[in-house]
Amino acid sequence: MAPLIEAVAAQRDRDAFRQLFQAFAPKVKAYAIKQGMLEHAEELVQEVMVNVWRRAAQFDREKAAASTWLFAIARNARIDLLRKLGRSSQETQVETDYLWSLPGSDEPTGAFQQAVIVRNIRQSLGDLPQEQRDVIAKVYLEDKSHQRVAEELSLPLGTVKSRVRLALQKLKVILQEREKAV
C-alpha cells in the first residue's frame, strides 16, 4: 500500500488512489461503525479519503506503515467530526489508539508481529473480570455494536460502554506490563 500512497503524492495518480480507496474505505467504514458512528460512517470515509489525497506527500514509510498512517488520519477525522456534531471525543472515544500502532502486513515482519500481538491480547483477556471479558468478546471478536450487546445482556447502553472502556484501559496496562517483562 505504501507505493500507492507514494504514487498519489508524486504524480497525483488517480488509479493508485482508486486502489487505495477500494482497499481502505471498507476498513475505515468498519472503524467508524465500531466507534458508534453508524449514521456518519460514509461521511467519515469520504473525509478520510479526501485527507489521504491531500496529505499523501506527508506519508513517510520510514515512520509508519501505510495502514498506521491512514488510521491516524481516520482517528483525527473522527474527532473532528465529533466536534462538528457537538459531541466530545472523550464522551464517545474508546481507547484503541494502541491497536492502530500495530505493524502493517505490508512490512516484512508485520504479519508475524501482528500474530504475536494478537496472541498476547487474547492471553490478556483472561486477566479481565468476566463481565468486561464478555463485552469485549462480543464487541471486538463477534463484531457487535454496543447497542446490540446491551440488548443481548439486558444491560443499559452506558454500562456496556463503561465496561468496554474499563476493559480496554486494563488491557492496555496489562499489555504494557507484559511488554516490559520481555
Beta strands, then each sheet from edge to edge (+ up, - down):
end
